[in-house]
Amino acid sequence: MEGQRIAKKEGGGGKLPWIITGSVVGVLAAAYIGTCAWASGRDAILPNVSVAGIDVSNMTVEQARDTVQSALDRQSGDVKLEVVVGDQGGISARLMAADVDIDAGQSAQNALEISHGNFFAGGPQLVGHMMGMSSETPLVIPENDPAVKEMLDDLARQTAASSENSGYEIDGEQLTMVKGAPILTVDWGRAEEKVRDTLQQELRARFRQEEGIEMRVQLQASQSQNKDPDFEAIHREVYTEAKDASLDLESMEITDHAVGMDFDVQTLKTAYQKAGSGETVSVPLTITRPKVTKEDLGGQLFKDLLGEGTTRVSGSANRKSNVKLAAEACNEKILLPGEEFSYNSTTGSRTADKGYKNAPIYQQGQSVDDIGGGICQTSSTIYYAVLHTNLEVVERHCHQFNTGYVDPGMDATVFFGSLDFRFRNSTDYPIKIVTSSYDSNGNRYLNVKIYGTNPEGVYAVPKSSTFDRVTPTTAYVADPSVPQGTLVKDRQQNAYTGLSARTYRYVYDKDGNEIAKQDMGASKYKMRPTTYHYNPADGDPSTWVNGQPGTTTDPGAAVDPGTTTTPPTDPGTTTPPVDPGTTTPPMDPGTTVPPIDPGTTDPVTPPSADTGIAPVDPGQMAG
């Protein structure tokens, strides 16, 4: 049997095209993946890529960063942005591109990411850019950039101020307001986006042309009607206390003055409520001018001598040293207007470690030596100078006995912790106390000057009158140490004439017209007798016949050697009851007292109003 030819099935040779097609696709896929791998492996930016118009093609990130930064350095200074709120243009601010912290490095990195962001997209991006396709990335302006934030904050402050219904103005001596100021509301988040986008556009435009660019950005603001303002808050903002210029004692600089300003809240509120929308409301201001301005004070500090006093300092070397030391503590003391001078606070306690020495003081009517004797002459001399001014005296005490170095009624005794001398600077300017000690013709003097500013030319003259004078009596004290047949005068417990005084201060204007008579108070000084010591065997000298010791008109009046004769009581004084719980503080006698003739009354001549120098009563050198 012959074999049969079997026919092929139709379509039996179709596998070859599929094999060919598969091969082509494989080749293309390999090429695509290879291209993507090539694009991904490149460390350069694609061709035809720019950053805000700055060409960075085929550059590395570092090269692109430097190129962008260079362009910014050269051209951003010509780019300005004016930002306004609303359509009125009253609220605006300017932003300089050079002040914005643009991130050139991140801008370059973003350009590189065009071909590195997605592996499978990188290849086509590379091929496309090689065939002419182009891409552009923006500059990176960080969110919350300091310059952008500062500009927007400024706009926010202006907007808030314009929206406040308390948008008042001070016009001379009037406060004015416009009723119904609208409230402006701005979306500041969107505003920042708009500013950053517009800045991008300006910079891109600048990189593409030569001239500088300034663009105006208008921020949308919604308006709503405001409610009535807070009138009390307006008053707190406007109200100012008048303040005089003064001298700062630490820096010795003049502080500025302030003009006082006030208005009636109810008057403003009523006027505002009666006004129509958009109407201007005005109310008067109460203006209080300072008495002393900075300009006034600048050339007038301590230019005038307000008052002066001089006293002669006698006594021991220790006493003179104490007077000088206390005076030095008060020298160059400055008092601001209204400030008070305290002698005790200024000098402090008088102690040996401060240099004070033993000198006579008064203690329970007796003269004894103690630390600081004599310092009352300094306080008295300052008081004497104050009496030649119009300054206010706050505290002053007279001595137990008349001092003699100033007129009666013009002394000022002190005792630390108890008695003080104080006065207040009642002028509108600072004052200064200047003290000095000097020797002349064998005598020591203490001088006190008070300087200040006296625009009105006012001056004062103190005068005192004395009355109720009591001549020192004579007292005898038995003392066995005294030789028989003699009397020994007590040289320490010297006699004082008792008297009272009243002092007035007469104040005159610059033309010599009396404008005030001020009662500075009364002073009462005790009498102290002249004291003699005698031998008890001679009997009481007050009973001697013809002044002969040992003789007496009354044999029974002989004095027992162990007793003393009590000094007679001053007939011009009365002794008040003493609180048993108190003690009398010692007082400065002023000077060592020379012997006094018990028969003299030692009249005192008033001081000259021209010199301010107190005459010294030679018979009354104490106190």
C-alpha positions in Angstrom: 0.0 0.0 0.0 1.4 3.2 -1.0 1.7 5.8 1.5 -0.7 8.7 1.6 0.4 12.4 1.8 -1.2 13.9 4.8 -2.0 17.6 4.3 -0.7 20.2 6.9 -3.2 21.8 9.2 -4.0 25.4 8.3 -2.0 27.8 10.3 0.6 25.4 11.5 3.5 27.9 10.7 2.3 31.0 12.8 4.7 30.8 15.7 7.6 32.6 14.0 6.0 36.1 14.0 5.2 35.9 17.7 8.7 34.9 18.4 10.0 37.8 16.4 7.6 40.2 18.1 8.5 39.0 21.6 12.1 39.5 20.8 11.6 43.1 19.7 9.5 43.8 22.8 12.2 42.4 25.0 14.8 44.4 23.3 12.7 47.6 23.7 12.0 46.8 27.4 15.7 46.2 28.0 16.4 49.5 26.3 13.7 51.3 28.3 15.0 49.9 31.6 18.5 50.8 30.6 17.5 54.3 29.8 15.7 54.7 33.1 18.8 53.2 34.9 21.0 55.7 33.0 18.8 58.6 33.9 18.6 57.5 37.6 22.4 57.1 37.7 23.1 60.6 36.4 24.4 63.1 38.9 23.6 66.0 36.7 20.3 67.9 36.1 18.5 67.1 32.9 19.0 69.3 29.8 16.7 72.2 29.3 15.9 72.6 33.0 15.7 76.0 34.8 15.0 77.3 38.3 12.7 80.3 38.1 14.2 81.2 34.7 17.8 80.5 35.7 19.3 77.8 33.4 20.8 74.9 35.3 21.0 72.3 32.5 23.4 69.4 32.9 24.8 70.9 36.1 25.5 69.1 39.3 23.4 70.1 42.4 26.4 72.1 43.7 26.9 73.9 40.5 23.2 74.7 40.2 23.1 75.9 43.8 26.0 78.3 43.2 24.4 79.5 40.0 21.1 80.2 41.6 22.7 81.9 44.6 24.9 84.1 42.3 21.8 85.2 40.4 20.0 86.1 43.6 23.0 88.0 44.9 23.2 90.0 41.7 19.6 90.8 41.0 17.3 90.2 44.0 18.2 93.7 45.3 16.2 95.2 42.4 13.1 93.3 43.3 10.6 95.0 45.7 7.1 94.0 46.7 4.5 96.5 48.0 1.7 94.8 49.9 -1.5 96.7 50.7 -4.6 95.7 52.7 -7.9 96.4 51.1 -8.6 98.8 48.3 -7.9 102.1 50.2 -4.2 101.8 50.3 -3.9 103.2 53.7 -2.4 100.1 55.2 0.8 99.0 53.4 4.2 97.5 53.8 7.2 96.8 51.6 9.2 93.6 51.2 12.7 93.5 49.7 13.5 90.2 47.9 17.1 90.5 49.1 15.9 90.2 52.7 14.1 86.9 52.1 16.1 83.8 53.0 15.6 81.9 49.7 17.0 78.4 49.8 19.2 78.1 46.7 20.5 74.6 47.7 17.0 73.1 47.9 16.0 74.8 44.7 18.8 73.1 42.9 18.0 69.8 44.5 14.4 70.0 43.3 15.7 70.6 39.7 17.7 67.4 39.9 14.6 65.5 41.2 12.9 65.9 37.8 14.7 62.7 36.6 15.2 61.1 40.0 11.7 61.2 41.4 10.4 58.0 39.8 12.6 55.3 38.3 10.3 54.4 35.4 9.6 58.0 34.6 13.3 59.0 34.6 14.1 57.5 31.2 11.4 59.2 29.2 12.2 62.4 31.0 15.8 62.2 30.0 15.0 61.3 26.4 12.3 63.9 26.2 14.7 66.7 27.5 17.4 65.5 25.1 14.9 65.9 22.3 13.9 69.5 23.3 11.4 69.1 26.1 12.0 71.7 29.0 11.1 71.9 32.7 11.2 74.7 35.3 11.1 74.5 39.0 10.4 77.4 41.4 12.6 79.0 44.0 12.2 77.6 47.5 11.0 80.3 49.9 10.7 78.7 53.3 7.4 79.0 55.2 7.5 81.5 58.0 10.5 83.3 56.5 11.6 86.0 59.0 11.4 88.8 56.5 8.0 87.8 55.2 6.7 87.2 58.7 7.9 90.6 59.9 6.2 92.3 57.0 2.9 90.5 57.6 3.1 91.2 61.3 3.5 94.9 60.6 0.4 94.8 58.3 -1.5 92.9 61.0 -0.7 95.6 63.6 -1.7 98.4 61.2 -4.9 96.6 60.4 -5.8 96.0 64.0 -5.1 99.7 64.8 -7.2 100.9 61.9 -10.0 98.6 62.9 -10.1 99.7 66.5 -13.0 102.1 67.2 -10.6 103.8 69.6 -8.7 105.1 66.7 -8.5 108.6 68.2 -6.1 111.4 67.5 -4.6 114.1 69.7 -4.9 117.4 67.9 -3.5 120.2 70.0 -5.7 120.4 73.0 -8.5 118.3 71.4 -9.2 114.5 71.3 -10.9 113.6 68.0 -12.5 110.3 66.8 -14.5 109.2 63.8 -17.5 107.2 64.6 -18.1 103.8 63.1 -14.6 102.8 62.0 -15.0 99.4 60.3 -13.4 96.2 61.4 -11.0 94.8 58.8 -10.5 91.0 58.7 -7.6 89.4 56.7 -6.8 85.7 56.1 -3.2 86.0 56.9 -2.4 82.3 55.9 -3.6 82.9 52.4 -2.0 86.3 52.4 1.4 84.7 53.0 0.9 82.3 50.1 0.0 85.2 47.9 3.1 87.1 48.9 5.4 84.1 48.3 3.8 83.4 44.9 4.0 87.0 43.8 7.6 87.2 44.9 8.3 84.1 42.8 6.8 85.8 39.8 8.8 89.0 40.4 12.1 87.2 40.7 11.5 85.1 37.6 10.6 88.2 35.7 13.8 89.9 37.0 16.0 87.0 35.9 14.6 87.4 32.4 15.0 91.1 32.0 17.4 93.9 33.0 15.4 96.6 34.8 14.3 96.4 38.4 10.7 95.3 39.2 8.3 96.5 41.9 4.9 94.8 42.1 1.9 95.8 44.2 0.0 93.0 46.0 -3.4 93.7 47.3 -4.7 91.5 50.1 -8.4 91.1 50.4 -10.0 92.3 53.6 -13.6 91.9 54.7 -15.3 94.7 56.6 -17.8 94.7 59.4 -19.3 97.5 61.5 -17.6 98.0 64.8 -19.3 98.3 68.2 -18.8 101.3 70.5 -15.2 101.8 71.6 -13.9 101.1 75.1 -13.9 104.7 76.4 -12.2 103.7 79.7 -9.4 102.1 77.7 -9.0 105.2 75.7 -8.7 107.3 78.9 -6.1 104.9 80.3 -4.0 105.4 77.1 -4.4 109.2 77.0 -4.1 110.0 80.7 -0.7 111.3 81.8 0.5 112.7 85.1 2.4 116.0 84.8 6.0 115.4 85.8 8.7 117.9 86.4 12.2 117.3 85.1 14.5 116.4 87.9 18.1 115.5 88.7 19.0 111.8 89.0 21.4 111.7 91.9 23.0 108.5 90.8 23.8 109.5 87.2 23.7 113.2 87.8 21.6 113.5 84.7 18.4 115.5 84.2 15.4 113.3 83.7 12.8 114.4 81.1 9.6 116.1 82.1 6.1 115.0 81.1 3.0 117.1 80.1 -0.1 116.1 82.0 -3.1 115.2 79.8 -6.7 114.2 80.8 -10.3 114.4 79.5 -13.8 113.7 80.8 -14.8 110.1 79.8 -18.5 110.8 80.1 -18.3 113.8 77.8 -16.6 111.8 75.1 -19.0 108.9 75.4 -22.1 111.2 75.2 -20.7 113.0 72.1 -19.9 109.8 70.4 -23.3 108.3 71.0 -25.0 111.4 69.6 -22.8 111.5 66.5 -23.8 109.9 63.2 -21.8 107.3 61.3 -18.6 108.7 59.9 -18.9 111.9 61.9 -15.9 113.4 63.7 -16.2 113.7 67.5 -14.0 116.1 69.5 -13.7 116.7 73.2 -11.3 119.2 75.0 -8.2 117.9 76.8 -7.1 119.2 80.1 -3.4 120.0 79.7 -1.2 120.4 82.8 2.2 121.9 82.0 5.1 120.8 84.3 6.5 123.5 86.5 10.1 122.5 85.5 10.9 121.3 82.0 14.1 119.6 81.0 15.1 122.7 79.1 14.4 124.9 82.1 16.4 122.8 84.4 19.4 122.3 82.0 21.0 125.7 82.6 19.6 126.6 86.0 20.8 124.0 88.5 22.2 125.6 91.7 22.7 128.9 90.0 21.3 131.1 92.8 22.4 131.5 96.4 19.2 131.0 98.4 20.5 131.5 101.9 23.8 131.6 103.9 24.8 131.4 107.5 28.1 131.7 109.3 29.0 131.1 113.0 32.3 131.4 114.9 33.4 128.0 116.3 35.1 128.3 119.7 36.1 125.8 122.3 38.5 122.9 122.4 40.3 121.4 119.5 38.1 118.3 119.9 35.0 120.4 119.6 36.2 122.2 116.5 37.0 118.8 115.0 33.5 117.5 115.7 31.9 120.6 114.1 34.0 120.3 111.0 33.4 116.5 110.7 29.6 116.9 111.0 29.7 119.8 108.4 31.7 117.6 105.9 28.9 114.9 106.2 26.4 117.5 105.0 28.6 119.1 102.3 27.3 118.7 98.7 24.0 117.2 100.0 21.4 117.6 97.2 17.7 117.6 97.7 15.2 117.1 94.9 12.0 119.1 94.9 9.8 117.8 97.8 12.7 115.8 99.3 13.4 116.2 103.0 16.8 116.9 104.7 17.3 115.1 108.1 20.4 116.1 110.0 20.6 112.8 111.9 20.1 110.7 108.8 22.7 112.7 106.9 25.4 112.6 109.6 24.5 109.2 111.1 25.2 108.4 114.7 28.2 110.3 116.2 30.6 107.6 117.2 34.4 107.4 117.9 34.9 105.0 114.9 33.7 107.8 112.6 36.2 110.2 114.1 34.1 112.1 116.6 35.9 113.0 119.9 35.0 114.0 123.4 33.8 117.5 123.9 31.2 119.2 126.2 27.5 118.3 126.0 24.5 119.0 128.2 23.3 116.2 130.3 20.5 116.8 132.9 21.5 120.4 133.1 25.2 119.8 133.6 28.1 120.2 131.2 29.9 117.0 130.7 32.4 115.6 128.1 31.0 113.0 125.7 31.5 111.8 122.1 30.4 114.3 119.5 30.1 117.4 121.6 29.8 120.5 119.3 27.8 118.9 116.4 24.8 121.0 117.3 26.6 124.1 116.1 26.6 122.5 112.6 22.9 121.8 112.8 22.3 125.3 114.1 24.3 127.0 111.4 22.4 125.0 108.7 19.1 126.1 110.4 20.4 129.7 110.5 21.1 129.5 106.7 17.6 128.0 106.1 16.1 130.9 108.0 17.5 133.1 105.2 15.5 131.1 102.6 11.9 130.4 102.0 12.4 126.6 102.6 9.9 124.8 104.8 11.2 123.8 108.2 9.8 120.4 109.3 11.4 119.9 112.7 13.5 122.0 115.0 14.2 122.1 118.7 16.0 124.8 120.8 18.8 124.1 123.2 18.5 123.9 127.0 20.6 127.0 127.4 21.2 129.9 125.0 24.1 129.0 122.7 25.5 132.5 122.0 26.8 131.6 118.5 23.5 132.5 116.9 20.7 134.8 118.0 18.3 133.4 120.5 15.6 131.4 118.7 17.8 130.6 115.7 19.6 127.5 117.0 18.7 123.8 116.4 19.7 121.1 118.9 19.8 117.5 117.9 20.2 114.1 119.6 20.5 111.0 117.5 17.4 108.8 117.8 15.4 111.5 119.5 15.7 115.1 118.4 16.3 116.0 114.8 16.5 119.0 112.6 14.6 118.6 109.3 13.6 120.8 106.5 12.0 120.2 103.0 13.0 121.4 99.6 9.7 123.3 99.0 11.0 124.8 95.7 10.5 123.5 92.2 14.2 122.9 91.6 16.9 120.8 93.3 18.9 122.5 96.1 22.4 121.8 97.4 24.0 122.4 100.8 27.6 123.5 100.7 29.6 123.7 104.0 33.1 125.0 104.7 35.3 125.6 107.7 38.0 128.3 107.6 40.2 130.3 109.9 40.4 134.1 110.0 42.2 136.4 112.4 42.8 133.6 114.8 39.2 132.4 114.8 37.6 129.4 113.3 34.3 129.9 111.3 31.7 127.5 109.9 30.0 128.7 106.7 26.8 127.1 105.2 25.5 128.1 101.8 22.3 126.8 100.2 22.2 126.9 96.4 19.2 126.4 94.2 17.2 128.2 91.5 15.3 131.3 92.4 13.6 132.7 89.2 11.2 134.9 91.3 14.1 136.5 93.3 12.4 135.8 96.6 14.5 136.2 99.8 14.0 136.0 103.5 15.3 137.9 106.6 14.9 136.3 110.1 14.5 138.4 113.2 13.9 137.4 116.8 12.9 139.3 119.9 13.7 138.2 123.5 11.7 138.5 126.7 11.5 137.1 130.2 15.2 137.5 130.9 16.4 136.0 134.1 19.8 137.1 135.4 22.0 134.2 136.7 21.8 133.8 140.4 24.6 132.6 142.6 24.8 129.1 144.1 27.2 127.7 146.7 28.4 124.1 146.9 30.3 122.8 149.9 33.5 121.1 148.9 36.0 119.9 151.6 38.9 120.1 149.1 38.5 123.9 148.9 41.0 125.7 151.2 39.4 127.4 154.1 38.8 131.1 153.8 38.4 130.9 149.9 35.7 130.6 147.3 36.5 128.7 144.0 34.4 129.6 141.0 33.1 126.5 139.0 34.8 126.9 135.6 32.9 124.0 134.0 29.3 124.7 135.0 29.3 128.3 133.7 26.3 130.6 134.2 23.6 131.3 131.6 21.1 134.0 131.4 17.6 132.6 131.2 15.4 134.1 128.5 12.7 133.4 125.9 12.6 134.3 122.3 10.2 134.3 119.3 11.6 134.2 115.8 9.9 135.4 112.6 11.0 135.0 109.0 10.1 137.9 106.8 9.8 137.0 103.1 10.3 139.6 100.4 9.9 139.7 96.6 12.8 140.7 94.4 11.7 144.4 94.7 11.8 144.3 98.5 8.1 144.1 99.1 7.1 142.0 102.1 5.0 139.1 100.9 4.9 136.9 104.1 5.7 137.0 107.8 6.3 133.5 109.0 6.2 132.6 112.8 9.1 130.2 113.3 8.1 129.5 116.9 9.1 130.4 120.4 12.2 129.2 122.3 12.8 129.1 126.0 16.3 128.9 127.5 16.9 128.1 131.1 19.0 130.2 133.6 22.0 128.5 135.2 23.5 130.2 138.2 27.1 131.1 138.8 28.4 128.4 141.1 31.1 128.7 143.8 32.7 126.0 145.9 33.6 126.6 149.5 35.0 124.8 152.5 32.2 123.6 154.8 34.1 124.8 157.8 33.7 128.4 156.7 29.9 128.1 156.8 27.4 129.0 154.0 28.9 132.0 152.2 25.3 133.4 151.8 25.4 134.0 155.6 28.9 135.6 155.9 29.1 139.0 157.5 30.7 141.6 155.2 31.8 138.7 153.0 34.2 137.3 155.6 34.5 133.6 155.8 33.8 132.0 159.1 31.4 134.9 160.2 27.7 134.5 160.1 24.7 136.4 161.2 23.0 133.2 162.2 25.2 130.9 164.3 22.8 128.1 163.6 23.3 128.4 159.9 26.7 126.7 159.9 26.8 124.0 157.4 27.7 120.5 158.2 30.9 119.6 156.3 29.1 116.7 154.7 26.3 118.8 153.1 26.1 121.2 150.1 24.0 124.2 149.6 21.3 123.6 147.0 21.4 126.2 144.2 18.3 128.4 144.2 15.6 127.7 141.6 15.4 129.9 138.5 12.5 132.3 139.4 11.7 132.7 135.7 10.9 129.1 135.1 8.6 126.4 136.4 9.6 122.8 136.5 7.2 120.4 134.8 6.6 117.0 136.3 9.0 114.4 134.9 7.8 111.1 133.5 9.7 108.5 135.7 9.9 106.2 132.7 11.9 108.7 130.6 15.4 110.1 130.7 16.5 113.4 129.3 18.9 113.0 126.3 22.1 114.9 126.5 22.4 118.1 124.4 25.3 119.7 122.7 26.3 122.9 124.7 27.9 124.3 121.6 31.2 125.5 123.0 33.3 125.5 126.1 31.9 128.3 128.2 34.1 131.2 129.4 33.4 132.6 132.9 30.5 134.9 133.1 30.0 137.8 135.4 26.8 136.9 137.2 25.7 140.4 137.3 25.6 140.8 133.5 22.6 140.2 131.2 24.6 140.1 128.0 22.2 141.7 125.5 22.5 140.2 122.0 22.5 142.3 118.8 20.4 140.9 115.9 22.3 139.7 112.8 22.6 141.7 109.7 20.1 140.6 107.0 22.7 141.2 104.3 25.5 139.0 105.5 23.8 136.1 107.3 26.7 136.0 109.8 25.6 135.5 113.3 27.4 137.8 115.9 28.9 136.0 118.9 27.7 137.0 122.3 31.0 136.9 124.4 29.1 136.2 127.5 27.0 133.3 126.2 29.5 130.9 124.4 27.5 127.7 125.0 24.6 125.7 123.7 
